[in-house]
Amino acid sequence: MRQGIQDESPIKLLIVDDSWVLRKVLRGTLSQREDIEIIGEATNGIQALEMILKNRPDVILLDMEMPTMDGMTTLQHLMIHMPTPTIMLSSLSKRGTARCFDALKYGAVAFISKNSFFRGMDGAAHSKLVLKTIYNASKIIVKSINPMQQGAETGALQNKYEEVLFCEECGTRQVVENLSLGNDVVTCRNCGDEIFLYKHKRYRRINYITVIGTGDSGYSNLLKIIPELNPEMGGALCIVILDRPKYVQSFVKYLDAICDIEVIFGQNGTILEGGCCYLFSGDEHVQVSPYSGHYTLQMDDKEAEKKKDIDVIDTLMISVASLMKTRATGILLSGSAADGNKGMERILREKGTCFILNPSHCLQKAMVAGHFERHRPPANLDETGLAIEIKKCHFANKGKVTTA
């Protein structure tokens, strides 16, 4: 595998697609480049796996729909035995669909709809898109992904902390060690009232907030982080994705279906609840504000906020830092915009915690580059490491219950 941008040798590319027409289009576009070497073409997954073992490509363009062995099955075999940066292509699935997110979950670094090759984009635009994605993919490190073992690395943390509950009858604080999701009720030690535990209401109080900022290339990163979390850790996560609302809403539905933690599309006036994850698109400026003892979401149209000269991720991080102080974490993932640096700096000034995803795991590095150069946060954190740090921060602050 290529060793990042320092390797000036041509990118070794394998094209896997049963469509002769598309292979011809790709070959016509890419074969003229001196910095890309097409090392082979395969028409199904079995051929592809044989060629991968023999030729060791740097990047793979992989079609989802193929005979004999389809792209998704090929991807899963590939990521278990020989992880390689893979860009998925599909004529039947569109960006923002469950199939698209499935591909990213199982290890693909990017997804491109084949429709962009034939309609809706001119030739120069689609060539630029493909080339840019191939270059970015060649500089990223991918790890082995075994679907049967996902979640095992961070799951051990969830039962090592005390749980804090409050009796609705008398308000007495209850401390229970190693409370599991299987328990339905706890008896109040003061008045004897039964405290019923419902998963979606157990941790309503906000004691910690983590803000994550990412671009439209960060979906694959989030799919490796958020499923590792669980509602027992308390606090809330607020995630800004710089993408169109319809894609973020589709991702919310997908992510909520595969996660233990509740995933919600944030809306104006929503009251934040502990144990929940809130997602927002980049079309609105979001702030967290105190209201009647709670923390609520306040949203303004992006156009109306332009005059304030502050970016979307920065806005949310600054508002959380000013309210939560030391009980806030800021995280930046893959993205093409340099948004989030002001917000991260504010969190650090308030003695909060900041992390970035290791740039070698970012398809687009602009978002993490500035903060990394200025503050040199831990650079060895991949998605698994970030999930562990998030849980540590939330669990450590779980007993520090406050109101807005």
CORDAVEN-V697900 format. One record per pair of residues at least 24 apart in sequence whose C-alpha atoms are under 7 Angstrom apart, sorted by the first residue. I is the first residue (numbers start at 1). J is the second residue. D is the distance in Angstrom with one decimal. If there is no record, write none. Layout:
I & J & D
I & J & D
This chain:
1 & 58 & 5.4
2 & 58 & 6.2
2 & 138 & 6.8
4 & 138 & 6.9
4 & 139 & 4.3
4 & 140 & 6.9
5 & 139 & 6.1
10 & 34 & 6.8
10 & 35 & 4.3
10 & 36 & 4.9
10 & 37 & 5.8
11 & 35 & 6.1
11 & 36 & 4.6
11 & 37 & 5.8
11 & 58 & 6.1
11 & 138 & 7.0
12 & 36 & 6.2
12 & 37 & 4.9
12 & 38 & 6.0
12 & 39 & 6.0
12 & 57 & 5.0
12 & 58 & 5.0
12 & 59 & 6.5
13 & 37 & 5.9
13 & 38 & 4.8
13 & 39 & 5.8
13 & 57 & 5.6
13 & 58 & 6.1
13 & 59 & 5.1
13 & 60 & 5.8
14 & 38 & 6.0
14 & 39 & 5.7
14 & 40 & 5.3
14 & 41 & 6.0
14 & 57 & 6.1
14 & 59 & 6.6
14 & 60 & 4.9
14 & 61 & 6.3
15 & 40 & 6.5
15 & 41 & 4.8
15 & 42 & 6.4
15 & 60 & 6.1
15 & 61 & 4.9
15 & 62 & 6.5
16 & 41 & 5.7
16 & 42 & 4.6
16 & 43 & 5.7
16 & 44 & 6.6
16 & 48 & 6.4
16 & 61 & 5.9
16 & 62 & 4.8
16 & 63 & 6.0
17 & 42 & 6.3
17 & 43 & 4.9
17 & 44 & 6.6
17 & 62 & 6.4
17 & 63 & 5.0
17 & 66 & 6.9
18 & 43 & 4.2
18 & 44 & 6.3
18 & 66 & 5.9
29 & 127 & 6.6
44 & 68 & 6.3
44 & 69 & 5.8
44 & 70 & 6.7
45 & 69 & 4.7
45 & 70 & 5.9
45 & 71 & 6.3
45 & 74 & 5.2
58 & 84 & 6.7
58 & 85 & 6.9
58 & 138 & 6.1
59 & 84 & 6.5
59 & 85 & 5.1
59 & 86 & 5.8
59 & 134 & 6.9
59 & 137 & 6.7
59 & 138 & 6.0
60 & 85 & 6.4
60 & 86 & 4.7
60 & 87 & 6.1
61 & 86 & 6.0
61 & 87 & 5.0
61 & 88 & 6.1
61 & 89 & 6.9
62 & 86 & 6.8
62 & 87 & 6.1
62 & 88 & 4.9
62 & 89 & 5.8
63 & 88 & 5.8
63 & 89 & 4.6
63 & 90 & 5.8
64 & 88 & 6.6
64 & 89 & 6.0
64 & 90 & 5.4
65 & 90 & 6.7
72 & 103 & 6.7
76 & 106 & 6.3
79 & 107 & 6.4
79 & 144 & 5.2
79 & 145 & 5.4
80 & 144 & 5.2
80 & 145 & 5.4
80 & 146 & 5.5
83 & 142 & 6.0
83 & 143 & 6.0
83 & 144 & 5.4
84 & 142 & 6.3
85 & 109 & 6.2
85 & 137 & 5.7
85 & 138 & 6.8
85 & 142 & 6.3
87 & 111 & 5.7
88 & 112 & 6.2
89 & 113 & 5.7
89 & 114 & 6.1
90 & 114 & 5.4
91 & 115 & 6.2
96 & 247 & 5.0
96 & 250 & 6.1
96 & 251 & 6.8
97 & 250 & 6.8
98 & 254 & 6.4
104 & 220 & 5.0
105 & 220 & 6.1
105 & 223 & 5.6
106 & 145 & 6.8
107 & 145 & 6.7
109 & 137 & 6.8
109 & 220 & 6.6
136 & 363 & 5.5
136 & 364 & 6.6
137 & 363 & 6.1
139 & 360 & 6.9
140 & 360 & 5.1
140 & 361 & 5.4
140 & 362 & 6.4
140 & 363 & 6.1
141 & 360 & 5.7
141 & 361 & 5.5
142 & 361 & 7.0
151 & 228 & 5.4
154 & 228 & 6.4
154 & 388 & 6.0
158 & 232 & 6.9
161 & 395 & 6.6
164 & 399 & 5.9
167 & 195 & 6.2
169 & 193 & 7.0
203 & 234 & 5.8
203 & 273 & 6.8
203 & 274 & 4.7
203 & 275 & 5.8
204 & 273 & 4.4
204 & 274 & 4.5
205 & 273 & 6.1
205 & 274 & 5.4
205 & 401 & 6.9
206 & 235 & 5.1
206 & 236 & 6.8
206 & 273 & 6.3
206 & 274 & 5.2
206 & 402 & 7.0
207 & 235 & 5.3
207 & 397 & 6.5
207 & 398 & 6.2
207 & 400 & 6.1
207 & 401 & 5.3
207 & 402 & 6.1
208 & 235 & 4.5
208 & 236 & 6.4
208 & 327 & 5.0
208 & 328 & 6.0
208 & 394 & 6.1
208 & 397 & 6.7
209 & 235 & 5.7
209 & 236 & 5.0
209 & 237 & 5.6
209 & 327 & 6.7
209 & 328 & 5.1
209 & 329 & 6.6
210 & 236 & 6.5
210 & 237 & 4.8
210 & 238 & 6.2
210 & 328 & 5.7
210 & 329 & 4.6
210 & 330 & 5.9
211 & 237 & 5.9
211 & 238 & 4.8
211 & 239 & 5.7
211 & 317 & 6.3
211 & 329 & 6.2
211 & 330 & 5.0
211 & 331 & 6.2
212 & 238 & 6.3
212 & 239 & 4.6
212 & 240 & 6.3
212 & 330 & 6.0
212 & 331 & 4.7
212 & 332 & 5.8
213 & 239 & 5.9
213 & 240 & 5.0
213 & 241 & 6.3
213 & 313 & 5.8
213 & 331 & 6.3
213 & 332 & 5.0
213 & 333 & 6.3
213 & 340 & 6.7
214 & 240 & 6.4
214 & 241 & 5.1
214 & 242 & 6.4
214 & 332 & 6.0
214 & 333 & 5.0
214 & 334 & 5.6
214 & 335 & 5.3
215 & 241 & 5.3
215 & 242 & 4.6
215 & 243 & 6.7
215 & 334 & 6.0
215 & 335 & 4.0
215 & 336 & 6.4
216 & 241 & 6.4
216 & 242 & 5.8
216 & 243 & 5.4
216 & 335 & 6.7
217 & 334 & 5.9
217 & 335 & 5.9
217 & 363 & 6.4
217 & 364 & 6.7
218 & 333 & 6.2
218 & 334 & 5.0
218 & 335 & 6.6
221 & 383 & 6.4
224 & 383 & 5.9
225 & 383 & 5.5
225 & 384 & 6.4
225 & 387 & 5.3
227 & 258 & 6.7
227 & 259 & 4.7
227 & 260 & 6.9
228 & 387 & 6.4
229 & 261 & 6.4
229 & 387 & 6.8
229 & 391 & 7.0
230 & 260 & 5.4
230 & 261 & 4.8
231 & 260 & 6.7
231 & 261 & 4.8
231 & 275 & 4.1
231 & 276 & 6.7
232 & 275 & 6.5
233 & 275 & 6.6
233 & 391 & 6.3
233 & 394 & 5.6
233 & 395 & 5.1
234 & 274 & 5.0
234 & 275 & 4.6
234 & 394 & 6.2
234 & 395 & 6.9
234 & 398 & 6.0
235 & 274 & 4.3
235 & 275 & 5.6
235 & 394 & 6.1
236 & 273 & 6.6
236 & 274 & 5.0
236 & 275 & 5.6
236 & 276 & 5.2
236 & 277 & 5.8
237 & 276 & 6.5
237 & 277 & 4.6
237 & 278 & 6.0
238 & 277 & 6.0
238 & 278 & 4.8
238 & 279 & 5.9
239 & 278 & 6.1
239 & 279 & 4.7
239 & 280 & 6.2
240 & 279 & 5.9
240 & 280 & 4.8
240 & 281 & 5.8
240 & 282 & 6.4
240 & 313 & 6.3
241 & 280 & 6.2
241 & 281 & 5.1
241 & 282 & 5.9
242 & 281 & 5.7
242 & 282 & 4.2
243 & 281 & 5.6
243 & 282 & 5.7
244 & 281 & 6.0
244 & 282 & 6.9
244 & 283 & 6.9
245 & 281 & 5.2
248 & 280 & 7.0
248 & 281 & 6.0
267 & 297 & 6.9
268 & 297 & 5.5
268 & 298 & 5.2
268 & 299 & 5.2
269 & 296 & 5.7
269 & 297 & 5.1
269 & 298 & 5.9
270 & 296 & 5.4
270 & 297 & 5.3
271 & 295 & 5.8
271 & 296 & 4.3
271 & 297 & 6.6
272 & 296 & 5.7
282 & 312 & 6.3
285 & 312 & 5.2
285 & 315 & 6.5
286 & 315 & 6.6
286 & 316 & 5.4
287 & 315 & 6.5
287 & 316 & 4.9
287 & 319 & 5.6
288 & 316 & 6.9
288 & 319 & 5.8
288 & 320 & 6.0
290 & 404 & 5.1
291 & 404 & 6.8
293 & 403 & 5.2
293 & 404 & 4.6
294 & 403 & 6.1
294 & 404 & 5.1
295 & 404 & 6.0
311 & 339 & 6.0
313 & 339 & 6.0
313 & 340 & 5.1
314 & 339 & 6.5
314 & 340 & 4.7
314 & 341 & 6.9
314 & 342 & 5.7
314 & 343 & 4.2
315 & 343 & 6.9
317 & 343 & 4.7
317 & 344 & 6.8
318 & 343 & 5.0
318 & 346 & 6.0
318 & 347 & 6.9
321 & 346 & 6.5
321 & 347 & 5.0
321 & 350 & 6.4
325 & 350 & 5.0
325 & 351 & 6.4
325 & 352 & 6.0
326 & 350 & 6.2
326 & 351 & 5.1
326 & 352 & 4.2
327 & 352 & 6.1
328 & 352 & 5.2
328 & 353 & 6.4
329 & 353 & 4.6
329 & 354 & 5.5
330 & 354 & 4.7
330 & 355 & 6.4
331 & 355 & 4.9
331 & 356 & 5.3
332 & 356 & 4.8
332 & 357 & 6.4
332 & 367 & 6.8
332 & 368 & 6.0
333 & 357 & 5.2
333 & 362 & 6.8
333 & 367 & 7.0
333 & 368 & 6.5
334 & 362 & 4.6
334 & 363 & 6.0
334 & 364 & 5.2
334 & 365 & 5.8
334 & 367 & 6.3
334 & 368 & 6.9
335 & 364 & 5.0
335 & 365 & 6.0
335 & 366 & 6.0
335 & 367 & 4.9
336 & 364 & 5.4
336 & 365 & 6.5
336 & 366 & 5.0
336 & 367 & 5.9
337 & 366 & 5.8
337 & 367 & 5.4
338 & 366 & 5.6
338 & 367 & 4.5
339 & 367 & 6.1
341 & 370 & 6.9
341 & 371 & 5.7
357 & 381 & 5.9
357 & 382 & 5.8
357 & 383 & 6.9
358 & 382 & 5.8
